[in-house]
């Protein structure tokens, strides 16, 4: 679906009602904004469903178990990254 809209002097853009309705976008919906050359993409930020989060958590737990990682390995990795960031 393609439609034309305009930007206000304050940089605000009105999303056409047909698009807001189709995507179930309401006042207060937050977006992440991507730009690439002369293209702009608005992606709504939606809270994941609990089942999606739990599925992702299970995948991570399975991966860490299969790779032989322990809780202390994860803590050590976090500390190492923080040390590198402080030096940068």
C-alpha positions as semicolon CSV with decimal commas, in nm:
position;residue;x (nm);y (nm);z (nm)
1;X;0,000;0,000;0,000
2;X;0,148;0,334;-0,104
3;X;0,011;0,677;-0,015
4;X;0,140;1,033;-0,012
5;X;0,180;1,241;0,303
6;X;0,373;1,556;0,391
7;X;0,608;1,662;0,668
8;X;0,515;1,961;0,887
9;X;0,751;2,245;0,975
10;X;0,814;2,060;1,305
11;X;0,924;1,745;1,121
12;X;0,602;1,556;1,197
13;X;0,454;1,313;0,947
14;X;0,093;1,200;0,953
15;X;0,045;0,834;0,871
16;X;-0,271;0,795;0,663
17;X;-0,567;0,652;0,856
18;X;-0,599;0,355;0,621
19;X;-0,242;0,248;0,704
20;X;-0,285;0,310;1,079
21;X;-0,600;0,100;1,080
22;X;-0,453;-0,182;0,869
23;X;-0,148;-0,207;1,098
24;X;-0,340;-0,143;1,422
25;X;-0,127;0,162;1,506
26;X;-0,251;0,387;1,786
27;X;-0,139;0,714;1,940
28;X;0,179;0,653;2,136
29;X;0,303;0,369;1,914
30;X;0,681;0,388;1,901
31;X;0,883;0,334;1,583
32;X;1,241;0,262;1,497
33;X;1,351;0,475;1,202
34;X;1,596;0,348;0,942
35;X;1,747;0,554;0,663
36;X;1,943;0,435;0,362
37;X;2,040;0,691;0,103
38;X;1,707;0,851;0,009
39;X;1,483;0,583;0,168
40;X;1,318;0,604;0,510
41;X;1,161;0,304;0,684
42;X;0,943;0,329;0,995
43;X;0,911;0,000;1,183
44;X;0,664;-0,019;1,475
45;X;0,820;-0,143;1,798
46;X;0,591;-0,405;1,943
47;X;0,631;-0,588;2,271
48;X;0,691;-0,957;2,202
49;X;0,434;-1,207;2,315
50;X;0,536;-1,405;2,622
51;X;0,539;-1,725;2,415
52;X;0,784;-1,566;2,166
53;X;1,013;-1,458;2,449
54;X;0,999;-1,803;2,611
55;X;1,079;-1,971;2,277
56;X;1,380;-1,743;2,227
57;X;1,497;-1,806;2,583
58;X;1,475;-2,182;2,529
59;X;1,681;-2,155;2,209
60;X;1,951;-1,958;2,391
61;X;1,953;-2,203;2,682
62;X;1,981;-2,500;2,444
63;X;2,262;-2,329;2,252
64;X;2,461;-2,249;2,568
65;X;2,414;-2,604;2,699
66;X;2,527;-2,754;2,364
67;X;2,830;-2,525;2,349
68;X;2,932;-2,614;2,703
69;X;2,898;-2,261;2,841
70;X;2,845;-2,212;3,213
71;X;2,695;-1,919;3,403
72;X;3,043;-1,809;3,507
73;X;3,152;-1,807;3,139
74;X;2,872;-1,562;3,062
75;X;2,967;-1,340;3,355
76;X;3,331;-1,345;3,245
77;X;3,232;-1,252;2,890
78;X;3,024;-0,956;3,012
79;X;3,313;-0,832;3,228
80;X;3,556;-0,861;2,935
81;X;3,329;-0,654;2,708
82;X;3,285;-0,389;2,977
83;X;3,663;-0,367;3,024
84;X;3,714;-0,323;2,650
85;X;3,450;-0,049;2,635
86;X;3,611;0,141;2,922
87;X;3,948;0,137;2,741
88;X;3,795;0,262;2,413
